[in-house]
Amino acid sequence: MDNVLIIGAGAAGSVVAKKCAMNRDVFKKIHLASRRLESCRRVQAAAKTPIDISQVDADNVAETVALIQKVKPDLVINMALPYQDLPIMDACLEAGVHYMDTANYEPREEAKFTYKWQWPYHDTYKAKGLMAVLGCGFDPGVTNIFCAYAQAKLYDEIHTIDIIDCNAGSHGKAFATNFNPEINLREVTQRGKYWKDGKWIEIDPLSISAMIDYPDVGPVKSYLIYHEEEESLVENIKGLKQIRFWMTFSDNYIKHLEVLSNVGMTRIDPVMYKGTPVIPMEFLKHLLPEPSSLAETYTGKTSIGVIFTGVKNGKKQRHIIWNVCDHAETFREVGAQAVSYTTGVPPVVGAMMMFKGHWKGQGVFNVEQLPPEPFLKELGPQGLPWHVRELKADEQGSLFAVKT
Ligand SMILES: NC(=O)c1ccc[n+]([C@@H]2O[C@H](COP(=O)([O-])OP(=O)(O)OC[C@H]3O[C@@H](n4cnc5c(N)ncnc54)[C@H](OP(=O)(O)O)[C@@H]3O)[C@@H](O)[C@H]2O)c1
């Protein structure tokens, strides 16, 4: 296996294509396709080695099948939007090729983060001898793999998982989102949710917060939100009692979000305007800066990781596993900010795992179901070094004090 087709030449997809082009020992043939050929042309011009490009509307299964039949890839990496997951999975099935993505399917009319639409593809992928790898970005993605590693190496039983995600960077704009604005705002404005003792517990949006001490960054106020990897980790981490996901948002971000929600600009249902149906969230996306445009002036770091509690050999343990990524450094390397970089590098490493035979299987898999060690061995050399250490008794007091 050495031939990859990447669909989606946006902020993160550009990183995938550029990084593949820096690893020609693994990726002999690279093809990037997107809705607009001009998006592909920009990436092609900036890639270190030659890549091929095409225009494709990935909502159209027949068009995608025709492209796959022309390119004959071993793997399709879907870096378009969650709306395209199912059509691209269908196209891969029809054309007989492996599939990978970084975000679960969402219907346009409902902001609902669940694997309930993609997991049922397991039997058909299996029957065709194909593999679909879901959620291979950073979170979901690397965070799931940190959990698989902790389960295999650090614990007999993991009891609690807190995924912590901080962007301590500054893009200098009054308001912007770090990845696709529509997807980002749908994620943040939905009700929060966490899992405890076998049950999902819903909370009002951004109603629970804690000061979390992020490696290399320090304490930052973080909000409990729902994130899709919780759904698969609950299934795949044995003995788990609680899982929560925390993300930092500046006061400025929350102020803008509140105003936008209050006036109806984050609605995802059509509103009639002068006889034309307009979806306010889609219009808002049109007005906001493209995430890729933030890269040039971005300063600061992302610090993302997982905090575990559990037992090993009858002793209580606490660990943190994390990565820190610098916006200016990733811009120098691939012309992208750190949020796009941390999203784009993991699918490249995941594709390497499949091409080198470390990740094998037939059916649909979340990344924590695949061997974590070869992936983690390659992650640092590809630009995302990770670290693990035990927590001292007095660390992360504010987080552990939140009674949920
Ligand atoms: N797991 C993680 O850690 C993580 C983190 C952040 C984001 N993500 C996911 O990563 C994906 C990409 O995010 P992003 O920030 O790169 O978004 P983005 O900049 O908006 O890029 C998405 C690209 O998809 C392309 N596209 C949209 N509809 C298409 C269609 N019908 N056919 C073909 N191409 C289409 C667009 O192409 P054109 O430019 O050609 O119009 C766009 O450039 C999203 O699914 C997002 O949810 C995952």
The ligand as a Tripos MOL2 file, in Angstrom:
@<TRIPOS>MOLECULE
LIG
   48    52     1     0     0
SMALL
NO_CHARGES

@<TRIPOS>ATOM
      1 N1        -10.3870   15.2210   15.4520 N.am      1 LIG1
      2 C1         -9.9090   16.4410   15.5510 C.2       1 LIG1
      3 O1         -8.9890   16.6840   16.3340 O.2       1 LIG1
      4 C2        -10.4460   17.5390   14.6960 C.ar      1 LIG1
      5 C3        -10.1440   18.8830   15.0250 C.ar      1 LIG1
      6 C4        -10.5730   19.8920   14.1700 C.ar      1 LIG1
      7 C5        -11.3120   19.5830   13.0190 C.ar      1 LIG1
      8 N2        -11.6190   18.2730   12.7490 N.ar      1 LIG1
      9 C6        -12.3860   17.9230   11.5340 C.3       1 LIG1
     10 O2        -11.5310   18.0970   10.4010 O.3       1 LIG1
     11 C7        -12.3230   18.3090    9.2550 C.3       1 LIG1
     12 C8        -11.7450   19.5000    8.4630 C.3       1 LIG1
     13 O3        -11.7860   20.6560    9.2750 O.3       1 LIG1
     14 P1        -11.1060   22.0280    8.7740 P.3       1 LIG1
     15 O4        -10.9300   22.9090    9.9370 O.co2     1 LIG1
     16 O5         -9.9580   21.7070    7.8790 O.co2     1 LIG1
     17 O6        -12.3150   22.6340    7.9150 O.3       1 LIG1
     18 P2        -12.2480   23.5390    6.6230 P.3       1 LIG1
     19 O7        -11.0410   24.4230    6.6220 O.co2     1 LIG1
     20 O8        -13.5900   24.1730    6.4770 O.co2     1 LIG1
     21 O9        -12.0250   22.4650    5.4480 O.3       1 LIG1
     22 C9        -13.0100   21.6130    5.0080 C.3       1 LIG1
     23 C10       -12.8130   21.4390    3.5080 C.3       1 LIG1
     24 O10       -13.7690   20.5010    3.0530 O.3       1 LIG1
     25 C11       -14.0250   20.7900    1.7150 C.3       1 LIG1
     26 N3        -15.3760   20.3850    1.3700 N.ar      1 LIG1
     27 C12       -16.5430   20.8080    1.9160 C.ar      1 LIG1
     28 N4        -17.5810   20.2240    1.3140 N.ar      1 LIG1
     29 C13       -17.0600   19.4190    0.3600 C.ar      1 LIG1
     30 C14       -17.6310   18.5630   -0.5930 C.ar      1 LIG1
     31 N5        -18.9580   18.4120   -0.7140 N.pl3     1 LIG1
     32 N6        -16.7930   17.8820   -1.4150 N.ar      1 LIG1
     33 C15       -15.4560   18.0120   -1.3300 C.ar      1 LIG1
     34 N7        -14.8540   18.8270   -0.4450 N.ar      1 LIG1
     35 C16       -15.6600   19.5150    0.3950 C.ar      1 LIG1
     36 C17       -13.8940   22.2870    1.5360 C.3       1 LIG1
     37 O11       -13.2590   22.3940    0.3100 O.3       1 LIG1
     38 P3        -13.0760   23.6790   -0.6340 P.3       1 LIG1
     39 O12       -12.0630   24.5450    0.0460 O.co2     1 LIG1
     40 O13       -12.5520   23.0410   -1.8640 O.co2     1 LIG1
     41 O14       -14.4050   24.3320   -0.7850 O.co2     1 LIG1
     42 C18       -13.0490   22.7140    2.7360 C.3       1 LIG1
     43 O15       -11.8160   23.2720    2.3370 O.3       1 LIG1
     44 C19       -13.7530   18.5530    9.7710 C.3       1 LIG1
     45 O16       -14.4890   17.3630    9.6090 O.3       1 LIG1
     46 C20       -13.5560   18.8240   11.2440 C.3       1 LIG1
     47 O17       -14.6770   18.4600   12.0120 O.3       1 LIG1
     48 C21       -11.1960   17.2520   13.5550 C.ar      1 LIG1
@<TRIPOS>BOND
     1     1     2 1
     2     2     3 2
     3     2     4 1
     4     4     5 ar
     5     4    48 ar
     6     5     6 ar
     7     6     7 ar
     8     7     8 ar
     9     8     9 1
    10     8    48 ar
    11     9    10 1
    12     9    46 1
    13    10    11 1
    14    11    12 1
    15    11    44 1
    16    12    13 1
    17    13    14 1
    18    14    15 2
    19    14    16 1
    20    14    17 1
    21    17    18 1
    22    18    19 2
    23    18    20 1
    24    18    21 1
    25    21    22 1
    26    22    23 1
    27    23    24 1
    28    23    42 1
    29    24    25 1
    30    25    26 1
    31    25    36 1
    32    26    27 ar
    33    26    35 ar
    34    27    28 ar
    35    28    29 ar
    36    29    30 ar
    37    29    35 ar
    38    30    31 1
    39    30    32 ar
    40    32    33 ar
    41    33    34 ar
    42    34    35 ar
    43    36    37 1
    44    36    42 1
    45    37    38 1
    46    38    39 2
    47    38    40 1
    48    38    41 1
    49    42    43 1
    50    44    45 1
    51    44    46 1
    52    46    47 1
@<TRIPOS>SUBSTRUCTURE
     1 LIG1         1 GROUP 0 **** ****
